[in-house]
């Protein structure tokens, strides 16, 4: 039962997130031979002020 977690900054459309879940599921099914119904995808969206790179929050760029 593969479980894939994706962390993203918020701001994608519902269609983009739907397509992301479909494409990840397709890739996991193809590469692991897992049954499609057993593959879970969890999307965790973060606010830009909750994520930083190189000492700077994304919201401050």
N, C-alpha and C positions, 0 to 999 in steps of 0.2 A: 504494500500500500504506500506508494510514493506520496510524500507531502512536500510541495514546493512553496516556499515563502518568498514573496517579492516585496521589497521595500522601495517606495517611490515618494518623491515630493508630490503633494496634492496638486491637482490642476488638470488631470487628464479627463477627457469626456467619458461618459458611460460606454459609448461605442468603442473607444480605445481600450478601456479596461476589459470589456467583453472579448474583443479580439485578442488581447494579451492572454487571457485565460484559455481561449481556444488554441492559440499557437503553442503555448507552453504544454498544454495537455497533449497536443499532437506530437511534439518533440519528445516528451517523456514516454509516450506510448511507443513511438518508433524506436527509441534508443534503449529501452529497458524491457520491452515485451510485456509490460504491465497491462492489465486490462483497463480499458478506458474508465470504467465505472469505479475503479479503485484509486484513481489519481485525484488528489486534492490540490487545489491552488489557493493560497491565502495571500491576499493583497493587503499590505499595511501602508497606508498613506500617512505622511508626516507633513506638518506645517513647515514652511521654509525657516522659521525661527527655531525649529527643533533639530536642525541639521547644519553642521558646519564642516568646512574643509579648510585645512591650512590655517586654523585659528579664526576664521571668519564665517559667521552664519550666512546661509544662502539669502536670508531676508535682508542682510546688510550690504549685499553686493549691488 
